[in-house]
Amino acid sequence: MKMKKRGQVTTFMIVGLVLLIIVLLLFAVKRTGIGVKTSDYLQSNLDDIKVQINKCVDQEAVQALNLIGKQGGYLNPSNYRLYKGYEVSYLCFNIPNADNCMNSIVSTKDIEEQLNNYLKANVPSCANINGLANSLFFPGMEVGELNIKTTIQKDSVLFDIDYPITLKKGDATAKLTPYKEAVSAPLGLLLDTTYDIINQEAANGVFFEVQYMLANRGNVEIYKDQPYPDKVYVLNERDSDYVFQFAIESEGANE
């Protein structure tokens, strides 16, 4: 019985080794282009690189968007109050002896520029582009500078990606052309609501969130917290987990 079991184990090991060799051979064929038309081989590799870039754009964009939402429009705020573990930006500053505040709203353009810079700094390393360019499987790979243009829309954030990557083998080339990638997040909608709130707070020192939600059919849910002496507004689109929150500085905050 023991000899029979040993024989079975040996058979399984041989079969496993054969399967591993087959997988490695298939990988080598794919990466070296053996038996494949050169143009198809280059395009296949370029498609794989694009998939990895898109994965990293999505991953890094979601991380940045969540932080921007939790911190009132800034990745690295300079004027903020700590609120539930986040540096929540003041978007309206206290005016001594007045009920209203001084508008300091973050612009959509500024948020877009923050996202541009963040993705340009983080996507190449996430996608390991330099590592691919220096690997044996991508000889002749040329990489230019990544350029990203962000556009904040009502329910999504659109990224125009221009990453000049070229693969060459012999006389054949394949180039990654500019394209678009979108991430679902109602940032534009919540910024519109934020502007309405800030304008009322700056003008009158008060905002009636219940009336606003009723007038807008509850499309955006608004929660107002009052951690002394400030106000913090927490916004989210109905049935969405994405949050945008910001602070209103009130009397005594700088005492």
Protein Blocks (a to p, Z undefined) as FASTA:
>chain_A
ZZmmmmmmmmmmmmmmmmmmmmmmmmmmmmnopoiafklmmmmmmmmmmmmmmmmmmmmm
mmmmmmmmmnoopabdfbdcdeehiacddfbdcdehiabdcdfbdcfklmmmmmmmmmmm
mmmmmnommmmmmpmklghiacddddddddddfkbccddddddddddehjbccddddddd
ddddfklmmmmmmmmmmmmmmmnopacfklmmmmnoomaccddddddfbdcdddddehia
bdcddddddehklZZ
